[in-house]
Amino acid sequence: MEEYCPICKKELEMEEVLEEIDEGTGIYVRTQVCPVCGEGLTDEMEYIRARKELNEQKNILIAEQKIFKLENSLALHFPKSVTDLLELHEKELVKIYITGNKKIMIEPC
C-alpha cells in the first residue's frame, strides 16, 4: 500500500526514528519522519503508551527547602530551578492539593 505524507503529499517510504517525548524525560516514541519535508508522524497508540509511561515516572527530587514563618503563616520558598521548570511567575494563582500520605501537589491554574 502506498503511503503519502499528509504535509507535502509525496509518495514515500518513511524513515522510523526514536524521538524524545519531552526533553529530558528519557522516554521516546517511534516516529516516522518524511525524508522530503521532515514532518514527523507518531502513531496514536505509540503516543498514548509514551504519555502513560511519562505519567508513571517516579517523582524526582528537585530541591529540599526548610519551611519558615512568614507573619502568621508558614511559607515555603521555591528555588528558581523549580519555578522555571513549572513556568511559575510571581503573583500567579496555583491550586494546592493534599494527596494521600501527607503529600502536597501544586498545579498552576
Biopython code that builds the backbone (N, CA, C, O; Angstrom):
import numpy as np
from Bio.PDB.StructureBuilder import StructureBuilder

atoms = [
    (1, "MET", "N", (0.837, -1.180, 0.000)),
    (1, "MET", "CA", (0.000, 0.000, 0.000)),
    (1, "MET", "C", (0.885, 1.248, 0.000)),
    (1, "MET", "O", (1.852, 1.327, 0.758)),
    (2, "GLU", "N", (0.561, 2.193, -0.827)),
    (2, "GLU", "CA", (1.347, 3.411, -0.936)),
    (2, "GLU", "C", (1.022, 4.347, 0.221)),
    (2, "GLU", "O", (-0.134, 4.479, 0.625)),
    (3, "GLU", "N", (2.065, 4.998, 0.751)),
    (3, "GLU", "CA", (1.873, 5.977, 1.819)),
    (3, "GLU", "C", (2.208, 7.357, 1.285)),
    (3, "GLU", "O", (3.124, 7.531, 0.481)),
    (4, "TYR", "N", (1.440, 8.338, 1.754)),
    (4, "TYR", "CA", (1.667, 9.718, 1.354)),
    (4, "TYR", "C", (1.841, 10.567, 2.602)),
    (4, "TYR", "O", (1.146, 10.370, 3.599)),
    (5, "CYS", "N", (2.753, 11.495, 2.545)),
    (5, "CYS", "CA", (2.959, 12.432, 3.642)),
    (5, "CYS", "C", (1.753, 13.372, 3.699)),
    (5, "CYS", "O", (1.356, 13.913, 2.667)),
    (6, "PRO", "N", (1.158, 13.579, 4.885)),
    (6, "PRO", "CA", (-0.006, 14.461, 4.976)),
    (6, "PRO", "C", (0.336, 15.936, 4.744)),
    (6, "PRO", "O", (-0.560, 16.748, 4.513)),
    (7, "ILE", "N", (1.608, 16.283, 4.802)),
    (7, "ILE", "CA", (2.014, 17.678, 4.616)),
    (7, "ILE", "C", (2.366, 17.967, 3.158)),
    (7, "ILE", "O", (1.778, 18.846, 2.528)),
    (8, "CYS", "N", (3.336, 17.211, 2.632)),
    (8, "CYS", "CA", (3.801, 17.507, 1.273)),
    (8, "CYS", "C", (3.123, 16.639, 0.212)),
    (8, "CYS", "O", (3.311, 16.859, -0.985)),
    (9, "LYS", "N", (2.332, 15.650, 0.651)),
    (9, "LYS", "CA", (1.546, 14.782, -0.243)),
    (9, "LYS", "C", (2.398, 13.933, -1.187)),
    (9, "LYS", "O", (1.888, 13.399, -2.172)),
    (10, "LYS", "N", (3.679, 13.807, -0.893)),
    (10, "LYS", "CA", (4.557, 12.997, -1.737)),
    (10, "LYS", "C", (4.439, 11.531, -1.336)),
    (10, "LYS", "O", (4.312, 11.203, -0.156)),
    (11, "GLU", "N", (4.483, 10.655, -2.343)),
    (11, "GLU", "CA", (4.512, 9.223, -2.063)),
    (11, "GLU", "C", (5.891, 8.913, -1.494)),
    (11, "GLU", "O", (6.906, 9.372, -2.019)),
    (12, "LEU", "N", (5.920, 8.151, -0.444)),
    (12, "LEU", "CA", (7.218, 7.923, 0.178)),
    (12, "LEU", "C", (7.234, 6.700, 1.056)),
    (12, "LEU", "O", (6.199, 6.124, 1.389)),
    (13, "GLU", "N", (8.443, 6.321, 1.422)),
    (13, "GLU", "CA", (8.669, 5.349, 2.479)),
    (13, "GLU", "C", (9.282, 6.146, 3.610)),
    (13, "GLU", "O", (10.349, 6.742, 3.460)),
    (14, "MET", "N", (8.604, 6.152, 4.737)),
    (14, "MET", "CA", (9.079, 6.967, 5.842)),
    (14, "MET", "C", (10.162, 6.253, 6.627)),
    (14, "MET", "O", (10.145, 5.031, 6.772)),
    (15, "GLU", "N", (11.099, 7.031, 7.128)),
    (15, "GLU", "CA", (12.179, 6.534, 7.966)),
    (15, "GLU", "C", (11.692, 6.572, 9.412)),
    (15, "GLU", "O", (11.164, 7.590, 9.859)),
    (16, "GLU", "N", (11.864, 5.471, 10.148)),
    (16, "GLU", "CA", (11.431, 5.426, 11.541)),
    (16, "GLU", "C", (12.587, 5.824, 12.447)),
    (16, "GLU", "O", (13.695, 5.302, 12.319)),
    (17, "VAL", "N", (12.323, 6.755, 13.368)),
    (17, "VAL", "CA", (13.335, 7.214, 14.315)),
    (17, "VAL", "C", (12.732, 7.215, 15.717)),
    (17, "VAL", "O", (11.513, 7.151, 15.877)),
    (18, "LEU", "N", (13.595, 7.289, 16.728)),
    (18, "LEU", "CA", (13.135, 7.453, 18.103)),
    (18, "LEU", "C", (13.235, 8.928, 18.452)),
    (18, "LEU", "O", (14.271, 9.557, 18.233)),
    (19, "GLU", "N", (12.163, 9.473, 18.992)),
    (19, "GLU", "CA", (12.111, 10.891, 19.328)),
    (19, "GLU", "C", (11.693, 11.018, 20.787)),
    (19, "GLU", "O", (10.721, 10.393, 21.210)),
    (20, "GLU", "N", (12.428, 11.831, 21.566)),
    (20, "GLU", "CA", (12.102, 12.006, 22.983)),
    (20, "GLU", "C", (10.778, 12.756, 23.106)),
    (20, "GLU", "O", (10.585, 13.795, 22.475)),
    (21, "ILE", "N", (9.863, 12.222, 23.924)),
    (21, "ILE", "CA", (8.518, 12.794, 24.024)),
    (21, "ILE", "C", (8.546, 14.191, 24.643)),
    (21, "ILE", "O", (7.864, 15.087, 24.147)),
    (22, "ASP", "N", (9.296, 14.393, 25.684)),
    (22, "ASP", "CA", (9.521, 15.703, 26.293)),
    (22, "ASP", "C", (10.991, 15.748, 26.665)),
    (22, "ASP", "O", (11.522, 14.785, 27.217)),
    (23, "GLU", "N", (11.642, 16.835, 26.374)),
    (23, "GLU", "CA", (13.078, 16.948, 26.596)),
    (23, "GLU", "C", (13.456, 16.609, 28.036)),
    (23, "GLU", "O", (12.864, 17.127, 28.984)),
    (24, "GLY", "N", (14.435, 15.748, 28.185)),
    (24, "GLY", "CA", (14.950, 15.392, 29.497)),
    (24, "GLY", "C", (14.223, 14.260, 30.194)),
    (24, "GLY", "O", (14.612, 13.880, 31.299)),
    (25, "THR", "N", (13.175, 13.704, 29.585)),
    (25, "THR", "CA", (12.410, 12.648, 30.249)),
    (25, "THR", "C", (13.018, 11.270, 30.045)),
    (25, "THR", "O", (12.830, 10.381, 30.874)),
    (26, "GLY", "N", (13.743, 11.086, 28.952)),
    (26, "GLY", "CA", (14.287, 9.774, 28.641)),
    (26, "GLY", "C", (13.237, 8.814, 28.110)),
    (26, "GLY", "O", (13.485, 7.611, 28.032)),
    (27, "ILE", "N", (12.073, 9.323, 27.746)),
    (27, "ILE", "CA", (11.001, 8.491, 27.195)),
    (27, "ILE", "C", (10.859, 8.835, 25.718)),
    (27, "ILE", "O", (10.698, 9.996, 25.343)),
    (28, "TYR", "N", (10.922, 7.801, 24.896)),
    (28, "TYR", "CA", (10.944, 8.002, 23.451)),
    (28, "TYR", "C", (9.734, 7.370, 22.784)),
    (28, "TYR", "O", (9.169, 6.395, 23.281)),
    (29, "VAL", "N", (9.346, 7.938, 21.653)),
    (29, "VAL", "CA", (8.307, 7.360, 20.807)),
    (29, "VAL", "C", (8.924, 7.038, 19.454)),
    (29, "VAL", "O", (9.858, 7.700, 19.002)),
    (30, "ARG", "N", (8.380, 6.009, 18.822)),
    (30, "ARG", "CA", (8.793, 5.699, 17.458)),
    (30, "ARG", "C", (8.051, 6.654, 16.536)),
    (30, "ARG", "O", (6.820, 6.663, 16.498)),
    (31, "THR", "N", (8.795, 7.447, 15.805)),
    (31, "THR", "CA", (8.209, 8.457, 14.930)),
    (31, "THR", "C", (8.687, 8.220, 13.510)),
    (31, "THR", "O", (9.868, 7.967, 13.274)),
    (32, "GLN", "N", (7.768, 8.304, 12.578)),
    (32, "GLN", "CA", (8.143, 8.215, 11.175)),
    (32, "GLN", "C", (8.379, 9.631, 10.671)),
    (32, "GLN", "O", (7.557, 10.522, 10.885)),
    (33, "VAL", "N", (9.508, 9.828, 10.001)),
    (33, "VAL", "CA", (9.869, 11.152, 9.509)),
    (33, "VAL", "C", (9.905, 11.124, 7.989)),
    (33, "VAL", "O", (10.553, 10.270, 7.384)),
    (34, "CYS", "N", (9.203, 12.063, 7.389)),
    (34, "CYS", "CA", (9.181, 12.177, 5.931)),
    (34, "CYS", "C", (10.540, 12.690, 5.459)),
    (34, "CYS", "O", (10.980, 13.751, 5.902)),
    (35, "PRO", "N", (11.216, 11.957, 4.569)),
    (35, "PRO", "CA", (12.521, 12.417, 4.091)),
    (35, "PRO", "C", (12.423, 13.611, 3.139)),
    (35, "PRO", "O", (13.435, 14.238, 2.828)),
    (36, "VAL", "N", (11.213, 13.927, 2.675)),
    (36, "VAL", "CA", (11.040, 15.046, 1.749)),
    (36, "VAL", "C", (10.875, 16.358, 2.508)),
    (36, "VAL", "O", (11.613, 17.313, 2.265)),
    (37, "CYS", "N", (9.898, 16.411, 3.439)),
    (37, "CYS", "CA", (9.622, 17.678, 4.138)),
    (37, "CYS", "C", (10.044, 17.667, 5.606)),
    (37, "CYS", "O", (10.063, 18.715, 6.252)),
    (38, "GLY", "N", (10.386, 16.479, 6.143)),
    (38, "GLY", "CA", (10.843, 16.392, 7.527)),
    (38, "GLY", "C", (9.730, 16.280, 8.556)),
    (38, "GLY", "O", (10.011, 16.268, 9.755)),
    (39, "GLU", "N", (8.478, 16.198, 8.128)),
    (39, "GLU", "CA", (7.354, 16.083, 9.053)),
    (39, "GLU", "C", (7.449, 14.776, 9.832)),
    (39, "GLU", "O", (7.723, 13.723, 9.258)),
    (40, "GLY", "N", (7.219, 14.850, 11.150)),
    (40, "GLY", "CA", (7.229, 13.663, 11.995)),
    (40, "GLY", "C", (5.813, 13.186, 12.262)),
    (40, "GLY", "O", (4.935, 13.989, 12.578)),
    (41, "LEU", "N", (5.585, 11.890, 12.138)),
    (41, "LEU", "CA", (4.267, 11.302, 12.368)),
    (41, "LEU", "C", (4.394, 10.195, 13.403)),
    (41, "LEU", "O", (5.190, 9.270, 13.243)),
    (42, "THR", "N", (3.602, 10.297, 14.468)),
    (42, "THR", "CA", (3.630, 9.297, 15.528)),
    (42, "THR", "C", (2.274, 8.620, 15.603)),
    (42, "THR", "O", (1.239, 9.286, 15.630)),
    (43, "ASP", "N", (2.283, 7.302, 15.637)),
    (43, "ASP", "CA", (1.062, 6.526, 15.780)),
    (43, "ASP", "C", (0.390, 6.888, 17.105)),
    (43, "ASP", "O", (1.066, 7.038, 18.122)),
    (44, "GLU", "N", (-0.924, 7.026, 17.097)),
    (44, "GLU", "CA", (-1.659, 7.449, 18.293)),
    (44, "GLU", "C", (-1.434, 6.499, 19.469)),
    (44, "GLU", "O", (-1.252, 6.957, 20.597)),
    (45, "MET", "N", (-1.444, 5.201, 19.230)),
    (45, "MET", "CA", (-1.238, 4.240, 20.317)),
    (45, "MET", "C", (0.176, 4.344, 20.883)),
    (45, "MET", "O", (0.374, 4.180, 22.087)),
    (46, "GLU", "N", (1.142, 4.609, 20.040)),
    (46, "GLU", "CA", (2.525, 4.795, 20.496)),
    (46, "GLU", "C", (2.617, 6.041, 21.374)),
    (46, "GLU", "O", (3.297, 6.039, 22.400)),
    (47, "TYR", "N", (1.933, 7.094, 20.967)),
    (47, "TYR", "CA", (1.936, 8.335, 21.739)),
    (47, "TYR", "C", (1.264, 8.125, 23.100)),
    (47, "TYR", "O", (1.766, 8.602, 24.117)),
    (48, "ILE", "N", (0.138, 7.419, 23.123)),
    (48, "ILE", "CA", (-0.570, 7.138, 24.379)),
    (48, "ILE", "C", (0.308, 6.303, 25.304)),
    (48, "ILE", "O", (0.356, 6.559, 26.507)),
    (49, "ARG", "N", (1.003, 5.309, 24.757)),
    (49, "ARG", "CA", (1.904, 4.476, 25.559)),
    (49, "ARG", "C", (2.990, 5.321, 26.211)),
    (49, "ARG", "O", (3.282, 5.164, 27.397)),
    (50, "ALA", "N", (3.583, 6.215, 25.430)),
    (50, "ALA", "CA", (4.668, 7.048, 25.945)),
    (50, "ALA", "C", (4.161, 8.023, 27.002)),
    (50, "ALA", "O", (4.828, 8.236, 28.014)),
    (51, "ARG", "N", (2.994, 8.614, 26.780)),
    (51, "ARG", "CA", (2.420, 9.536, 27.768)),
    (51, "ARG", "C", (2.110, 8.807, 29.072)),
    (51, "ARG", "O", (2.330, 9.346, 30.157)),
    (52, "LYS", "N", (1.600, 7.581, 28.963)),
    (52, "LYS", "CA", (1.308, 6.785, 30.158)),
    (52, "LYS", "C", (2.605, 6.505, 30.911)),
    (52, "LYS", "O", (2.650, 6.619, 32.136)),
    (53, "GLU", "N", (3.647, 6.146, 30.192)),
    (53, "GLU", "CA", (4.947, 5.890, 30.816)),
    (53, "GLU", "C", (5.471, 7.149, 31.497)),
    (53, "GLU", "O", (6.027, 7.082, 32.593)),
    (54, "LEU", "N", (5.292, 8.292, 30.849)),
    (54, "LEU", "CA", (5.728, 9.562, 31.425)),
    (54, "LEU", "C", (4.966, 9.855, 32.715)),
    (54, "LEU", "O", (5.559, 10.296, 33.700)),
    (55, "ASN", "N", (3.658, 9.611, 32.715)),
    (55, "ASN", "CA", (2.842, 9.856, 33.902)),
    (55, "ASN", "C", (3.199, 8.921, 35.052)),
    (55, "ASN", "O", (3.002, 9.266, 36.217)),
    (56, "GLU", "N", (3.720, 7.746, 34.734)),
    (56, "GLU", "CA", (4.060, 6.767, 35.762)),
    (56, "GLU", "C", (5.482, 6.928, 36.285)),
    (56, "GLU", "O", (5.894, 6.218, 37.203)),
    (57, "GLN", "N", (6.229, 7.854, 35.706)),
    (57, "GLN", "CA", (7.597, 8.062, 36.170)),
    (57, "GLN", "C", (7.582, 8.407, 37.651)),
    (57, "GLN", "O", (6.665, 9.060, 38.148)),
    (58, "LYS", "N", (8.610, 7.955, 38.334)),
    (58, "LYS", "CA", (8.710, 8.273, 39.753)),
    (58, "LYS", "C", (8.940, 9.766, 39.926)),
    (58, "LYS", "O", (9.488, 10.440, 39.054)),
    (59, "ASN", "N", (8.502, 10.265, 41.084)),
    (59, "ASN", "CA", (8.746, 11.670, 41.398)),
    (59, "ASN", "C", (10.243, 11.907, 41.488)),
    (59, "ASN", "O", (10.991, 11.057, 41.971)),
    (60, "ILE", "N", (10.661, 13.049, 41.026)),
    (60, "ILE", "CA", (12.076, 13.392, 41.015)),
    (60, "ILE", "C", (12.311, 14.504, 42.027)),
    (60, "ILE", "O", (11.656, 15.545, 41.976)),
    (61, "LEU", "N", (13.243, 14.284, 42.946)),
    (61, "LEU", "CA", (13.575, 15.305, 43.936)),
    (61, "LEU", "C", (14.359, 16.413, 43.251)),
    (61, "LEU", "O", (15.423, 16.172, 42.682)),
    (62, "ILE", "N", (13.832, 17.616, 43.307)),
    (62, "ILE", "CA", (14.487, 18.762, 42.686)),
    (62, "ILE", "C", (15.225, 19.579, 43.742)),
    (62, "ILE", "O", (16.326, 20.071, 43.495)),
    (63, "ALA", "N", (14.618, 19.724, 44.920)),
    (63, "ALA", "CA", (15.225, 20.556, 45.959)),
    (63, "ALA", "C", (14.661, 20.171, 47.318)),
    (63, "ALA", "O", (13.568, 19.612, 47.417)),
    (64, "GLU", "N", (15.413, 20.473, 48.348)),
    (64, "GLU", "CA", (14.928, 20.354, 49.723)),
    (64, "GLU", "C", (14.940, 21.752, 50.307)),
    (64, "GLU", "O", (15.947, 22.455, 50.227)),
    (65, "GLN", "N", (13.836, 22.156, 50.889)),
    (65, "GLN", "CA", (13.707, 23.506, 51.430)),
    (65, "GLN", "C", (13.161, 23.439, 52.846)),
    (65, "GLN", "O", (12.376, 22.550, 53.173)),
    (66, "LYS", "N", (13.575, 24.376, 53.683)),
    (66, "LYS", "CA", (13.021, 24.494, 55.026)),
    (66, "LYS", "C", (11.779, 25.370, 54.980)),
    (66, "LYS", "O", (11.723, 26.359, 54.250)),
    (67, "ILE", "N", (10.790, 24.989, 55.769)),
    (67, "ILE", "CA", (9.594, 25.808, 55.924)),
    (67, "ILE", "C", (9.942, 26.913, 56.913)),
    (67, "ILE", "O", (10.605, 26.666, 57.920)),
    (68, "PHE", "N", (9.492, 28.133, 56.622)),
    (68, "PHE", "CA", (9.789, 29.245, 57.519)),
    (68, "PHE", "C", (8.514, 30.008, 57.844)),
    (68, "PHE", "O", (7.503, 29.894, 57.150)),
    (69, "LYS", "N", (8.587, 30.794, 58.924)),
    (69, "LYS", "CA", (7.436, 31.570, 59.352)),
    (69, "LYS", "C", (7.408, 32.890, 58.594)),
    (69, "LYS", "O", (8.427, 33.565, 58.450)),
    (70, "LEU", "N", (6.219, 33.244, 58.112)),
    (70, "LEU", "CA", (6.016, 34.499, 57.401)),
    (70, "LEU", "C", (4.746, 35.108, 57.977)),
    (70, "LEU", "O", (3.639, 34.669, 57.665)),
    (71, "GLU", "N", (4.912, 36.115, 58.815)),
    (71, "GLU", "CA", (3.816, 36.711, 59.571)),
    (71, "GLU", "C", (3.140, 35.616, 60.396)),
    (71, "GLU", "O", (3.810, 34.987, 61.216)),
    (72, "ASN", "N", (1.838, 35.361, 60.214)),
    (72, "ASN", "CA", (1.147, 34.335, 60.999)),
    (72, "ASN", "C", (1.001, 33.015, 60.250)),
    (72, "ASN", "O", (0.208, 32.163, 60.650)),
    (73, "SER", "N", (1.747, 32.839, 59.183)),
    (73, "SER", "CA", (1.640, 31.629, 58.363)),
    (73, "SER", "C", (2.994, 30.955, 58.238)),
    (73, "SER", "O", (4.022, 31.506, 58.631)),
    (74, "LEU", "N", (2.975, 29.763, 57.689)),
    (74, "LEU", "CA", (4.207, 29.087, 57.318)),
    (74, "LEU", "C", (4.366, 29.223, 55.811)),
    (74, "LEU", "O", (3.378, 29.224, 55.076)),
    (75, "ALA", "N", (5.592, 29.338, 55.357)),
    (75, "ALA", "CA", (5.840, 29.555, 53.931)),
    (75, "ALA", "C", (6.939, 28.614, 53.445)),
    (75, "ALA", "O", (7.724, 28.075, 54.225)),
    (76, "LEU", "N", (6.959, 28.445, 52.161)),
    (76, "LEU", "CA", (7.950, 27.606, 51.506)),
    (76, "LEU", "C", (8.517, 28.390, 50.334)),
    (76, "LEU", "O", (7.767, 28.942, 49.528)),
    (77, "HIS", "N", (9.818, 28.438, 50.240)),
    (77, "HIS", "CA", (10.495, 29.150, 49.152)),
    (77, "HIS", "C", (10.707, 28.185, 47.996)),
    (77, "HIS", "O", (11.212, 27.081, 48.198)),
    (78, "PHE", "N", (10.325, 28.588, 46.785)),
    (78, "PHE", "CA", (10.554, 27.761, 45.604)),
    (78, "PHE", "C", (11.806, 28.252, 44.893)),
    (78, "PHE", "O", (11.860, 29.409, 44.476)),
    (79, "PRO", "N", (12.812, 27.398, 44.746)),
    (79, "PRO", "CA", (14.021, 27.805, 44.025)),
    (79, "PRO", "C", (13.708, 28.111, 42.561)),
    (79, "PRO", "O", (12.723, 27.620, 42.010)),
    (80, "LYS", "N", (14.543, 28.912, 41.954)),
    (80, "LYS", "CA", (14.366, 29.296, 40.555)),
    (80, "LYS", "C", (14.283, 28.076, 39.641)),
    (80, "LYS", "O", (13.528, 28.082, 38.668)),
    (81, "SER", "N", (15.050, 27.032, 39.945)),
    (81, "SER", "CA", (15.014, 25.827, 39.104)),
    (81, "SER", "C", (13.614, 25.218, 39.066)),
    (81, "SER", "O", (13.186, 24.703, 38.033)),
    (82, "VAL", "N", (12.902, 25.276, 40.190)),
    (82, "VAL", "CA", (11.545, 24.729, 40.261)),
    (82, "VAL", "C", (10.564, 25.638, 39.527)),
    (82, "VAL", "O", (9.744, 25.165, 38.740)),
    (83, "THR", "N", (10.648, 26.940, 39.783)),
    (83, "THR", "CA", (9.713, 27.862, 39.127)),
    (83, "THR", "C", (9.932, 27.893, 37.617)),
    (83, "THR", "O", (8.979, 28.052, 36.854)),
    (84, "ASP", "N", (11.173, 27.743, 37.187)),
    (84, "ASP", "CA", (11.447, 27.679, 35.745)),
    (84, "ASP", "C", (10.856, 26.413, 35.146)),
    (84, "ASP", "O", (10.235, 26.454, 34.083)),
    (85, "LEU", "N", (11.046, 25.293, 35.823)),
    (85, "LEU", "CA", (10.542, 24.012, 35.335)),
    (85, "LEU", "C", (9.018, 24.021, 35.227)),
    (85, "LEU", "O", (8.455, 23.505, 34.262)),
    (86, "LEU", "N", (8.357, 24.610, 36.222)),
    (86, "LEU", "CA", (6.894, 24.650, 36.242)),
    (86, "LEU", "C", (6.320, 25.883, 35.552)),
    (86, "LEU", "O", (5.103, 26.032, 35.440)),
    (87, "GLU", "N", (7.203, 26.761, 35.094)),
    (87, "GLU", "CA", (6.796, 28.008, 34.443)),
    (87, "GLU", "C", (5.878, 28.828, 35.342)),
    (87, "GLU", "O", (4.850, 29.341, 34.899)),
    (88, "LEU", "N", (6.268, 28.945, 36.623)),
    (88, "LEU", "CA", (5.518, 29.745, 37.589)),
    (88, "LEU", "C", (6.094, 31.148, 37.651)),
    (88, "LEU", "O", (7.299, 31.348, 37.501)),
    (89, "HIS", "N", (5.216, 32.118, 37.876)),
    (89, "HIS", "CA", (5.639, 33.513, 37.938)),
    (89, "HIS", "C", (5.068, 34.165, 39.193)),
    (89, "HIS", "O", (4.079, 33.696, 39.757)),
    (90, "GLU", "N", (5.697, 35.241, 39.615)),
    (90, "GLU", "CA", (5.252, 35.971, 40.797)),
    (90, "GLU", "C", (3.778, 36.352, 40.668)),
    (90, "GLU", "O", (3.327, 36.787, 39.609)),
    (91, "LYS", "N", (3.046, 36.183, 41.751)),
    (91, "LYS", "CA", (1.617, 36.511, 41.874)),
    (91, "LYS", "C", (0.713, 35.613, 41.036)),
    (91, "LYS", "O", (-0.479, 35.890, 40.903)),
    (92, "GLU", "N", (1.268, 34.537, 40.468)),
    (92, "GLU", "CA", (0.452, 33.599, 39.695)),
    (92, "GLU", "C", (-0.380, 32.752, 40.653)),
    (92, "GLU", "O", (0.096, 32.357, 41.717)),
    (93, "LEU", "N", (-1.608, 32.480, 40.274)),
    (93, "LEU", "CA", (-2.510, 31.673, 41.077)),
    (93, "LEU", "C", (-2.203, 30.190, 40.853)),
    (93, "LEU", "O", (-2.035, 29.750, 39.716)),
    (94, "VAL", "N", (-2.132, 29.425, 41.947)),
    (94, "VAL", "CA", (-1.903, 27.983, 41.860)),
    (94, "VAL", "C", (-2.954, 27.253, 42.685)),
    (94, "VAL", "O", (-3.555, 27.822, 43.597)),
    (95, "LYS", "N", (-3.164, 25.986, 42.351)),
    (95, "LYS", "CA", (-4.039, 25.115, 43.134)),
    (95, "LYS", "C", (-3.143, 24.255, 44.012)),
    (95, "LYS", "O", (-2.113, 23.757, 43.556)),
    (96, "ILE", "N", (-3.536, 24.079, 45.275)),
    (96, "ILE", "CA", (-2.764, 23.257, 46.205)),
    (96, "ILE", "C", (-3.650, 22.092, 46.638)),
    (96, "ILE", "O", (-4.751, 22.290, 47.150)),
    (97, "TYR", "N", (-3.154, 20.880, 46.424)),
    (97, "TYR", "CA", (-3.886, 19.666, 46.786)),
    (97, "TYR", "C", (-3.107, 18.926, 47.864)),
    (97, "TYR", "O", (-1.876, 18.931, 47.871)),
    (98, "ILE", "N", (-3.830, 18.297, 48.762)),
    (98, "ILE", "CA", (-3.211, 17.390, 49.719)),
    (98, "ILE", "C", (-3.615, 15.991, 49.282)),
    (98, "ILE", "O", (-4.799, 15.653, 49.255)),
    (99, "THR", "N", (-2.623, 15.185, 48.943)),
    (99, "THR", "CA", (-2.893, 13.834, 48.459)),
    (99, "THR", "C", (-2.653, 12.845, 49.587)),
    (99, "THR", "O", (-2.336, 13.241, 50.708)),
    (100, "GLY", "N", (-2.802, 11.565, 49.294)),
    (100, "GLY", "CA", (-2.568, 10.541, 50.303)),
    (100, "GLY", "C", (-1.156, 10.609, 50.854)),
    (100, "GLY", "O", (-0.257, 11.148, 50.208)),
    (101, "ASN", "N", (-0.962, 10.069, 52.035)),
    (101, "ASN", "CA", (0.347, 10.022, 52.696)),
    (101, "ASN", "C", (0.939, 11.404, 52.936)),
    (101, "ASN", "O", (2.157, 11.572, 52.889)),
    (102, "LYS", "N", (0.091, 12.390, 53.193)),
    (102, "LYS", "CA", (0.525, 13.753, 53.530)),
    (102, "LYS", "C", (1.423, 14.374, 52.464)),
    (102, "LYS", "O", (2.390, 15.061, 52.793)),
    (103, "LYS", "N", (1.118, 14.144, 51.218)),
    (103, "LYS", "CA", (1.874, 14.749, 50.120)),
    (103, "LYS", "C", (1.117, 15.959, 49.599)),
    (103, "LYS", "O", (-0.113, 16.003, 49.626)),
    (104, "ILE", "N", (1.872, 16.936, 49.128)),
    (104, "ILE", "CA", (1.295, 18.165, 48.589)),
    (104, "ILE", "C", (1.537, 18.195, 47.088)),
    (104, "ILE", "O", (2.635, 17.906, 46.614)),
    (105, "MET", "N", (0.495, 18.550, 46.351)),
    (105, "MET", "CA", (0.634, 18.714, 44.907)),
    (105, "MET", "C", (0.232, 20.143, 44.575)),
    (105, "MET", "O", (-0.823, 20.613, 45.000)),
    (106, "ILE", "N", (1.072, 20.830, 43.819)),
    (106, "ILE", "CA", (0.805, 22.207, 43.418)),
    (106, "ILE", "C", (0.695, 22.234, 41.908)),
    (106, "ILE", "O", (1.545, 21.700, 41.196)),
    (107, "GLU", "N", (-0.375, 22.871, 41.428)),
    (107, "GLU", "CA", (-0.639, 22.893, 39.996)),
    (107, "GLU", "C", (-0.975, 24.317, 39.567)),
    (107, "GLU", "O", (-1.808, 24.968, 40.199)),
    (108, "PRO", "N", (-0.342, 24.811, 38.505)),
    (108, "PRO", "CA", (-0.724, 26.136, 38.003)),
    (108, "PRO", "C", (-2.187, 26.128, 37.565)),
    (108, "PRO", "O", (-2.672, 25.125, 37.042)),
    (109, "CYS", "N", (-2.883, 27.228, 37.775)),
    (109, "CYS", "CA", (-4.293, 27.340, 37.351)),
    (109, "CYS", "C", (-4.389, 27.606, 35.863)),
    (109, "CYS", "O", (-5.491, 27.730, 35.327)),
]
sb = StructureBuilder()
sb.init_structure("model")
sb.init_model(0)
sb.init_chain("A")
sb.init_seg("    ")
for serial, (resi, resn, name, xyz) in enumerate(atoms, 1):
    if name == "N":
        sb.init_residue(resn, " ", resi, " ")
    sb.init_atom(name, np.array(xyz, "f"), 0.0, 1.0, " ", f" {name:<3s}", serial, name[0])
structure = sb.get_structure()
